[in-house]
């Protein structure tokens, strides 16, 4: 196992339990009203994972995520992008 693989394995062992969410979330750049809809693959207290092919979102360092909470209501979270997979 390479050092990079070992580092990634350690990062994958984050303490919060991950839930397979499969819910639609809105993703945007902070302060922007332009959003895309992405399906959240996993969510935990420590982060969220989703997939997109949108080049603006894929190359961002910071994002705003909107998670549905109730009918016509959302929970917003500013997020730091910590990993990208191609």
C-alpha positions in Angstrom: 0.0 0.0 0.0 1.4 3.4 -1.0 1.6 6.4 1.4 -1.2 8.1 -0.5 -3.4 5.0 -0.2 -2.7 4.8 3.5 -3.5 8.5 4.0 -6.8 8.0 2.1 -7.7 4.9 4.2 -7.1 6.9 7.4 -9.3 9.7 6.1 -12.1 7.2 5.2 -12.3 6.2 8.9 -13.8 9.5 10.1 -15.8 8.9 13.3 -19.3 10.1 12.3 -21.5 7.3 10.9 -22.3 7.8 7.2 -25.8 7.4 5.9 -26.6 6.6 2.3 -28.9 9.6 1.7 -30.0 9.4 -2.0 -31.7 12.8 -1.7 -31.6 15.7 -4.0 -29.6 18.7 -2.7 -29.0 22.1 -4.2 -25.4 23.1 -4.7 -24.1 26.6 -5.4 -21.2 28.9 -5.1 -21.4 31.0 -1.9 -23.4 34.1 -2.6 -24.7 32.9 -6.0 -28.3 32.3 -6.9 -27.3 29.9 -9.6 -27.7 26.4 -8.4 -27.5 22.8 -9.7 -29.3 19.8 -8.3 -27.2 16.9 -7.3 -28.0 13.6 -5.6 -26.4 13.2 -2.2 -24.6 9.9 -2.0 -23.7 10.0 1.6 -24.2 12.4 4.5 -22.7 12.5 8.0 -22.1 14.9 10.8 -18.6 15.4 9.3 -19.5 16.0 5.7 -21.5 15.1 2.6 -20.6 13.4 -0.6 -22.3 14.0 -4.0 -21.5 13.7 -7.7 -21.7 16.3 -10.4 -20.2 16.9 -13.8 -20.7 20.7 -13.6 -17.2 22.2 -14.2 -17.9 25.3 -12.0 -18.9 23.3 -9.0 -16.2 20.6 -9.6 -13.5 23.3 -9.4 -14.8 25.3 -6.5 -13.0 25.5 -3.1 -16.2 26.5 -1.2 -19.8 25.5 -1.8 -23.2 26.2 -0.3 -25.3 23.0 0.1 -29.1 23.1 0.6 -30.6 20.0 2.1 -34.4 19.6 2.1 -35.8 19.6 5.7 -39.6 20.0 5.4 -41.9 20.9 2.6 -40.7 24.1 1.0 -37.9 24.5 3.7 -34.2 23.7 3.5 -31.2 23.6 5.8 -28.2 25.4 4.3 -24.5 24.6 5.0 -21.4 26.3 3.8 -18.9 23.6 2.9 -15.2 23.4 2.2 -14.3 21.0 -0.7 -11.8 18.5 0.8 -11.7 15.9 -2.0 -12.5 15.4 -5.6 -12.6 12.2 -7.5 -12.5 12.0 -11.3 
